[in-house]
């Protein structure tokens, strides 16, 4: 005889009474494990998405509008494979995965796609000019490589693990190879998503329109407006599926990118660039890794043909092992460091669009005067980046032998670098006019540079003019001229400014003052044969005279005036830079070419390519991190299933208690024969854990089914909750084990709680089989707890009402919960008092009603459990309806989620004009009459991760929107849910203005986001910061200073436009618009805007629709919660039925006695019904009271309404279900002879 | 035959139960003085509610006295914690109740062996099955070892309960209305068995009973009345 045997025998003997316990454990475990598996499935599906969009890409260099040389990849390739160094400084072998080139480049441009017949249109299209190596990154290729790798592990490379022989593998390879091709000129390959949106099939013609990659930002005043966008008419060659890399995208998110793959050379031609790219991909799976022997063995056994593993389990394990082969963060770090180092060794100045050239103007162009040759650092981007300026003027301190182009670098070269300090910064810009009195010279190039162009010691308020200008204006030394120019930062707003200068010197148009190369190659200007051909980004308001035309023809952009560098910088420094060139005089005794090399080496040594936007990002590691750290659906569904689990546990506890009550004498006997109380508890706990284990194991099976049902639900009924992300069912072994253990622990703990009190009683009471119901009568703590809870609830709700914080759902939900606790405490106290009173006084004034009350009070804990279960269920399910969002409610109010804006517009191509101006509208063929009463709030967009609930990944780099805060502030748009500590509560949008910079570098930017985005998508709270890097690779912080409530701003962080421009000078124009329009004119405005701005891919939609899309996620979550909560309520009702049955069966003798003394059966049924309907009523009443408090915000808050319908429906259903269950249980239990039961007593 | 060695000593023992609705406590035992010697057989008689079973429970450590001292072999039971009391019950006391309280899911032999489970001594536990068989044979149940309680008569079940009480060779056997649920023949058989155990095994026997017949079999009869104990009462 052993304790184990005792437990086993007991389990077998009492199996019938254990069924209920097992059932409860099963349901609880199924809900728990199911929820975890849903979490697994979402996570794995997101990883699948990440793999689909990245294929085998490990690292990517995406340089945006900075186009590097297309051969950068092949230069890097020579350096790999190689020896890399890990974080510990050890040398590790880096092997490249994939077949062939481990890199691919592409030119990627954003655009719009239109079907030729205009029947379909797609915005935000990614147009990729790609080459053959690009396709080798396809997910399918990655899988093939994986098969090869695992075949190698097995040591039998002749057979692939999938059972394919070499031939089949080769065939698969060739088939794959067939898809590795670039489109022919005139052709385009569309990915599935784009083809479907355009309804395009092979042979159809589509038009792709995109912005030409411009040397100068679209925002620059001098940027040409015409030909900003170009179109390509192409024939669809084929549709590229996801597995063949059709869904390539660097942007996290679940919506597949819209990709159009075009011929690279053709894209270059149309874009006006040659051999340039802005995307470089590097292969993953690179580090030679050692696979542990057990893993190899396990893999072999899984992969062996006829291995006997059930397929789902085999797939689950294989997948789990495969995930284990993903590079670890440390391995990714090594690869990243290695490739970054190689980039530093192989990049060239031309990759950053920096040019170092020799300026040698012939005497014929310099008025017959010799101009000594000079070395110039310039860029086709016009303005030199700040780091280039600094690097160009600072002598380097290191040898460059580790750089591929400077392997022969010498110490003497290092010494010679000191000459760069003689470099002369030059800033050349366009003056709209130079005026002296009533004489005006239009459109003159002016150079800001110190000596020799201006005399040493010249003041910043002085100017040197050439003879031509002096003659034209009729001015002489000492006269004053007014110089008018466009503020370069004003962009599309074309803000003119004027400065007055005193003429210091008049110089002849000779030598260095006749140097036409001082004018940078302003696009649209420099190549124009005549001033009439100028294509500038501003209207030519001053008439161009014949003499101007003649000057242009003879001297082109030769500056007519010179000012000091400081004066020039004060006027024209902007976010793109503050110089247009650096010039160096060639030192004596130096060859021009030799010195040019010295300047080049100096720049390369001093510059980090990252400063110029040439940075590799570990996109794969980031994508996987985003997928794993995103919304935890496991946790979410545990939350959703919370009530179901609670109901199951309560049911289980009830069933266990019934069994325990029957077997109390057994406990007493064990104590009587000398078992210590702890030993008896352990025996019972052992029995309970065995039951929990059985329930858990059965529940695991049921949980998988439950999870599948949830996944199905998320794919159909609750599709909005996952923003339409396709989900597939996945389960990992760890989850099953954790779920099983967790459910056993929870069930075991519940049972332990249940038996704890009964076991604390003396053995004599247990032997007598009496059930503990605590002390009778007396002062009850229940009333005290109830009173305190009620007071707290009222105080909380009152505080919220007084402070006006009625939007704080948490407060009301908390107050509701307190009411629930108060109600249950009062019920507990009441039952206790009634029990005492009825036992003491019942005999004095007995009535059928009092009998019923007495029945309710006799099993207090049972009654209370039932009331609690019903009350919590009603509270949860009913009050949840209050949090449903109605996007349309009060939509025109500024404080609503739409900010009072009627429309939201988003364009694929940036819009650089001011749409609030007549000129801006005219650019798109719109008149003021067309858009009467319409105004725009434009936003600059720095693309990033969607940080809204529509993106299931954790947003790593949220999208930034730049706005002029006053535009939102003066409208009072959106409602702030709170401001960060230290920020004035009424600061609102103006808090964005307070960004911090040090030494011209932006360090911290305040941002406002949607409260939900901050909390859920970013996992942050107000006051927190996000670390980001700017366009030049410099880190900066985004501080979350304010949160707006339930708004269309979800998904992005809003910062000051000026800060965004400083951080991301490459972001040109505006791409996101909030549009104010009369409600009645909304549809008309929307149509006009969409039509007029079709070429820039303007998509205009009602703001309420956007809000409804976002609300749909929350509303769907609520539906899910309600459905699962409803299931829990069903279980709660079943619990009520079980309690009725049990109560009546226990009292059959008592009821028999009532029959014996003349009660009719109907009267007895009514008595029992009354008793239990009282419980039902109490449960509903308490739950309803709590729910009403919880839904109070609906009465005040915007965007939600009192869910009368769902409240009535829920209460009605529970009431009906409870009545039916009670009635059925009562009928069933009083069936048969009650007198017989009496005899049995 | 009873010796002179004192086994139980009760001095001024009292026990109260709480009244309903927080009313006055009900006194069940008051100033009970009692001495029981080793090997004695004692019958406790008295009307229902007089405190017999309460006293038996206090003697058997299933309940604690509110006042006074209970000494077993000179040891004050009031000074022991729950674990200590459980040990006393396991090694020194055997219980027989009016209801046999056999575990329905165990066989006769297994039921008898249940009190050996808390014992730590491996040797004792190893010898227990043989002793259980002997004892069961002695009470006439040698051929019923594998039967379940549900397959036995009431008298047989009560005999199994007696054997279960004796399995750990206790000093005292406490019986609470052991014949209360038995027919006349079974009652007689059980009374004989208890007497035999007292006589032959030297176990001290204290029986609470309403049966005059059983009380007369005991060497000493103590009568309860009004919470007090009187020597030589009538059952």
Boltz contact constraints between the chains, C-beta under 6 A:
constraints:
  - contact:
      token1: [A, 1]
      token2: [B, 110]
      max_distance: 6.0
  - contact:
      token1: [A, 1]
      token2: [B, 113]
      max_distance: 6.0
  - contact:
      token1: [A, 3]
      token2: [B, 117]
      max_distance: 6.0
  - contact:
      token1: [A, 9]
      token2: [B, 105]
      max_distance: 6.0
  - contact:
      token1: [A, 9]
      token2: [B, 106]
      max_distance: 6.0
  - contact:
      token1: [A, 10]
      token2: [B, 105]
      max_distance: 6.0
  - contact:
      token1: [A, 13]
      token2: [B, 105]
      max_distance: 6.0
  - contact:
      token1: [A, 665]
      token2: [B, 101]
      max_distance: 6.0
  - contact:
      token1: [A, 669]
      token2: [B, 101]
      max_distance: 6.0
  - contact:
      token1: [A, 672]
      token2: [B, 95]
      max_distance: 6.0
  - contact:
      token1: [A, 673]
      token2: [B, 115]
      max_distance: 6.0
  - contact:
      token1: [A, 674]
      token2: [B, 86]
      max_distance: 6.0
  - contact:
      token1: [A, 674]
      token2: [B, 89]
      max_distance: 6.0
  - contact:
      token1: [A, 674]
      token2: [B, 90]
      max_distance: 6.0
  - contact:
      token1: [A, 674]
      token2: [B, 115]
      max_distance: 6.0
  - contact:
      token1: [A, 674]
      token2: [B, 118]
      max_distance: 6.0
  - contact:
      token1: [A, 675]
      token2: [B, 118]
      max_distance: 6.0
  - contact:
      token1: [A, 676]
      token2: [B, 83]
      max_distance: 6.0
  - contact:
      token1: [A, 676]
      token2: [B, 86]
      max_distance: 6.0
  - contact:
      token1: [A, 677]
      token2: [B, 82]
      max_distance: 6.0
  - contact:
      token1: [A, 679]
      token2: [B, 118]
      max_distance: 6.0
  - contact:
      token1: [A, 762]
      token2: [B, 63]
      max_distance: 6.0
  - contact:
      token1: [A, 763]
      token2: [B, 62]
      max_distance: 6.0
  - contact:
      token1: [A, 764]
      token2: [B, 57]
      max_distance: 6.0
  - contact:
      token1: [A, 764]
      token2: [B, 62]
      max_distance: 6.0
  - contact:
      token1: [A, 764]
      token2: [B, 63]
      max_distance: 6.0
  - contact:
      token1: [A, 777]
      token2: [B, 21]
      max_distance: 6.0
  - contact:
      token1: [A, 778]
      token2: [B, 22]
      max_distance: 6.0
  - contact:
      token1: [A, 836]
      token2: [B, 21]
      max_distance: 6.0
  - contact:
      token1: [A, 840]
      token2: [B, 20]
      max_distance: 6.0
  - contact:
      token1: [A, 840]
      token2: [B, 21]
      max_distance: 6.0
